[in-house]
Amino acid sequence: MIFSLLSSQPAVAFVWILAIVLSLTVHEFSHALAGKWRGDTTAEREGRLTLNPLAHVDWMGFAAVLLLGFGWAKPVPYNPYNLKNPKWDSVLIGLAGPASNLVFAVASALVLQVVTVQGTPPSLLSVFLLFMILLNLFLLIFNIIPVHPLDGSKLFFALFDAPKYAALRETVARRGPQVLLVLVLISILTPINVFFFISTPAFAACDALIGGSCMGMLSSILSL
């Protein structure tokens, strides 16, 4: 999508890329900030406690986002032995990223409702805000999936930390990345929407936040 936008609507392509960079940066920064709050300075020492996108970008992951629609940023490191409560502080660090996406989505929706003028074409600002809502909702829902290495896996491992669940934890840790890779490949190479369990609630939440149709607004923007 990005290359067709660059040729047909370069301004829209620019705000799309800006929304991606901003959303990923705040997501990763929030992991680092939560780690610092809970007593671990590993991320800070490695220069990750910053809103500078260059500190968080993984260039291969960023290229994958632009080319394929799926990608990643640099994982934020932390040392559980430095945390005040290693088990649940690890969960807090993991969920801090998705929580930031929720805050960003809600804030963007509130601003969008203020700047939107009914009956007029969407402005570049409203386009940017719509992208921010959708991207952050997608990041939120995707990352809370309880599969390693996603953020939701931290909660999964904390809830199933008893010895009797050792085999289950090992399976999730080993097979999780493989399952995600297969799903991504199916999504890229086929018309099957294997991530419907992310896109459907994301668009529904977006509709609820703006009080209208996000899909309709997105379609009108891309068809301009």
N, C-alpha and C positions, 0 to 999 in steps of 0.2 A: 504493500500500500504506500509506503513512504516514498518510493521512487516515482510512482505515478503522481503523487501529490507534489513532489519537487518540481515536476515539469508543468503541472496544471495549476496548482495552488501553492506556490512556494511559501507564502506567509502562513498558511495552515500547516504545512509540513514543519515549519520552524517552531510553531507553538506546540505541535505534537511532540517534537523532540525535546523541547524545553520542559514540557509536562513530565515526560519520562525521566529526564535527568533530575528534576526537582523532587519527584515522588521517590525515586530510588535513593537519592541523597539523604532525605529526611528519614526514610525508613532505616538506613544503615546507621545514621547518626543517633537515632533513638536507641538502637541496640547498645551503642557505645556509651551513651548517657546513662542508661539504666545500669550498665555494668559499673560505672563510676559511682553512682548513687549507692550501690550495694557493696562497695568496698574494693572493687577490682579496677586497677588503673592500666591493665594490659592494653586495651584499645587506645587509651589516651597516649601511652608511651609510644605506640606505633602510628601516631598521627591520625587516628580515626575519629577522635572526638572533635569533629569539625564539620561545618556545612560546605566546605570546599568540595565540589563534585569530583575533582581530580583525585582526592584521597580515597574515594569509594569506587570509582569506575573500574570495571574489568573490561578492557577494550574488546576482547573476544566476545564476552557476554553482551556488551553494548552493540557490537556489530550484529550479533545474532538477533537482538531485539529489532534492529532496523530491517534486517534481511528476512527474518522468519517470523517475527512477532513474539518470540520467546527468547529470554535471555536472563542474565544474572549480574549482580554486582559482587564486589569482593566480600566474602564472609567477614564479619567482625569477630576478632578473637577475644576470648576471655578465659581466665583461669579460675575454675570453680573452687579451688582451694583458698582463694582470696576472698570469697564471698561470705557474708555473714550467715547465710543459710543456703548452702550450696544447692540443695535439692530444689527449693522453691524459688530462690533467686535466679537460678538458671531458667526457670519457666518465665519469670518476670522479664529477664533479658530477651528471651525468645519472642515473647508476645508484645514487647515494646514496639517493635517494628510495625506489625499489623495495627496496633493501637494508634500509632501516628498516622497510618493511612486512613483510619476511620475518622480521626479528627480533621484531616485535610479534606476528605470527601464532604463532610458535613459543612465545614467552613466554606468550601468552594461553592456548595449548593446555596448557602445563605447569600453569598455575594452575587451569585448568578441571578437569583430572584430579584435582587435590588437593581442590577444593571440591565436586565432584560426589558425591552420595550415591545409590547405586544403589537403584532402587525408589521414589524420592520424586520429586515434581514438580520441575522445574527452578526454582531460585531466580532472583531478578532478577540476581544477580551472575553466575550461570552463563549466563543469557540474554545479558548484556552481553559476556561473554567469547566466546561463540559468534559473536556479531555481529562482534567484533573479529577473530576468526580469519578469518571469511569475507570481510569487507570488505578486510582487509589482503592476503589472497590474491588477491582480485579486482584490487585496485590494483596489486599486484606483477606479475601476469601481463599485465594490460592495458597497463601502462606500459612493459614491456620489448618490446612490439611495435616492430619497427624501421621505424616510419612516422612521419614528421614530422607533428605537433610532439611526439610522445610521447618519453619518456626514452630508449627503445631506439634512436631515430634517431641519437643522439649516437655510439653504437657503430657503427652502420651507416655513417655519414659518415666515421668514423675509419678503418674497414676498407677503404672504397672511396674513398679520397681521391686516388688516382692520376688524372692528366689523362684517361686513356682512359675513366674512369667518370663524366665530367662530365655527360653527357646523362642517365645513370641517376640521379645525385644531384639534378639539376634536376627530373626527373620525380617522384621521391619527395617532394621539397620542395613541389612545386606541387600534385600530385595527392593527397598523403597526407591533408590535411584534408578534401578533397572525398569521398574514399572513406570516411573515418570518419563524416562527416555522413550519407552515404547509409546506412551500416550502422546508425547510431543511429536514423534515421527508420524503416527497415524493422523494427527491433526494437520501436519504440514503436507503430507503426501496424498491425503484423501480428502474428499468433501465431508467426511464424517465429523460432526461436532462432538468430539469425545469429552470436551471440557464444558458440556452443557450445564453440569452441576456447579460451574463457576459463573458462566455467562448469564444464565437464566436468573439466579438470585441477584447478580450484580446489576443487571438492567432493571429488575424489579425494584431494588433498593434505590437506584438512581431516579426512577419514575416517582417513587414516594418522596424523595428529597426535593425534587424540583416541582412536583405537582403537575407533571406532564409526561410526554413520551420522549425519553432520551434517545431511543432508536429512531424515532421520527426526526428529531432534531439533528442527530448524527447523519442520517441519510440526506437531509436537506443540505447540510454543510458539504458533504462529499460530492454532491451532485451539482454544486454551484459551478 
